[in-house]
Amino acid sequence: MLKALFAMLDAAEGPVLETYPEHIDAADTEPLVCSLPPRMDDSLHPAVDEAQALRNAYDRALEKRGNRIGAAREISADDVPAAVAAFVRITEGVDWKEAEIPGNPMRVAQDIRGYYQTAATELAEHTPAAWAGEDWFYEQTETGRLMLAARTALKAAGAPQPLWFYLSPGDRPA
C-alpha cells in the first residue's frame, strides 16, 4: 500500500485519485471473542460493575502495549465507573446537564470506549481486527449497550444533535 501511495507522488498532474485493489471490509472480519469478568457487586448497575471489573485487564494491557487506543484524554481510568454511572442516570431520565458527566460528553464517551477496547486486547490476548473491538463494545458489553441507550435518550430529550450523535459512531442507531 505504501508503494502505491508513493507512486502517486510521481504523477505528472493531480490531484490523483486511485482505487487500491485491496479493501478492508468490516463484514470480512472475525468477531472479537473475549470473556468479560463476572459480576462483582450486584448493588451496582451492571454497566458500572462491568467497568470496575475490567480495570485489572486495562492496567495489564497498558503495561504491555501502552495507550495506543487513546483512552484517558478527557477522564482517567479511575473515572470510568463514575462516567458510566452518569450515562446510566441519563437513561433513567436525568437531564444531561444534571447527570454529572465528568467532562465533555463526547470525549468522555470516547474514553469509555477506549478503556474497554484497551481491556479487550488483554482479555482476548491479541489486537482485534478492524471494527471488531467496536462491534464487541456496542454489541457484547453492558456499557456499550448503555451508551447506545444514552444516545437515544439524549436525542429523545431534545439535547443538541452534536451532543448525542457523537456518543457513538454515526452508523450506530440512535
N, C-alpha and C positions, 0 to 999 in steps of 0.2 A: 504494500500500500504506500509506503514511504517513497519507493522508487517511482511509482506512478505520480505521486504528488510533486516530487522534484522534477520530473519530466515536464510537467506543466509549466515550470518556470522558463523552459526553453521555447515556449510558444512565441511565434512571430507577433501575434496580436492577442489582445484579451478584452474583456475578461474571458477566461477559459472555464467552461463547464464540461465536466466529463462524468460519465456514468461508470463507476467502478464495477468490475464483474462480480465481486463478492458482496454479499448482502447479509447483514445481521438482522435476523427476524426473531422477535420475542416468541413467536409460536414454535420456533425450532429449538428453543432452549428447554433443558430438563428442569422440572420444578425443584426448588430448593427444599430439601427434606432435613429438618433438624428438630429434635425433640425439645420442647420447652420445659423448663423446670416445673416441678409440681407446685400447686398452691401452697403457700407458706402461712398465710394469715387470712382466714375466712371472714374476718371482720372488715376487711378492705374490699373495695370494688375490685373485681377480677383483673382489670387492666392495671390498676395501681400495684396490686400484689405481683402481677407478672413483671412489671417494670423493676420492682425491687429484686425479684428473684433472678433477673438477668444480670445484675451488677457484677457478680464474680466472672461470668463469661465475658462481659465487656472489658473488665480490667485485664483479664488474661489476653484478650485479643489486642488491646492497646500495647501491652508489654511485648507481644510477639511482632506486631505489624505496624505499630504507630497509629496515628489518627489519620489514616488515608481517606476515610469516607467523609470526614469533615464535621463530625458531631462536636458539640460544645463550642459553637461560635456565639450563641446567644445565652445558653444556660450550660451549666456543668452537669456531669453525670449525677452528682449529688442532688441536683434539682429536678431530674427527670420524673420521679414519682409524684412530686408536688405539681409539676406541669401537667402530667397525665390527669391528676385529680381535678385540675382546673377545667380541663376539657370534659371530664365527667359532669361537673357542675353545669356546663353549657348544655349538655344533652338532657340534663334534668330541668332545664328551663331558666337557669340563671342567666341574666344578661351578660354578654361577653365582657363588658366594662367592669362588672362586679365579680367576675369569676376568678379573679386573682391569677391570671396568666402571667408568669414571671418574665415578661418581655414582649417583644413584637410577636404576635400570634403566629405569623407565617414562619418566622425564623425559629421560634420555639418548636413548631411542628416539624420543621426540617431537622432540628437537633434530636427530637424524639426518634424520628425515623432513622437517622444516622446512628444513634445509640443502639437501636435494635439491629440494624444491619451490621454494625461492628460486632455485636454479641453473636450474631448468626454465623459470622466467619469462624468463630471459635467453636460454636456448637456443632456446626457441620464439618469442621476441620478442613475447610477449603474455601476459596473465594468462589462465590456463586457465578453462574453465567449471567449475561446481560439480562436485566429485568427480573431475574429470579428472586433476588433479595427484596425488591419492591413488591412483587407478587406475594411472596411469603408474608411480608409485613401486613399488607392490607387484607389478605385472604385467610391467613392462618393464625394471626395473633389477636388477642383481645384488644390490645391498644390500636392496632391497625383498623379494626372494625369500629372502635370508638372514634378514631379520627375522622373516618368517613361519616359517622353519625353526627359528630360535632359540625362537620362541614354542612350537612343537610340542615341541622338545627339552626345554624347561623344564617343560612340562606333563607329559611322559612321565617326567621325573626326579622328579616329585613336589614341585616348587617351589610355594610358596604361590600360590594362584589369582590374587590381585591382581598378583603379580609378572609372571606370563606373560600374563595376559589383556589387560593394558593396554599391551603392547608394540606392538599394532596395534589398529585399530578393531575393536569387538566383532563386526561382521558378517563379518570375515575368518576363515577356518577356522584352527583350532589343531590 
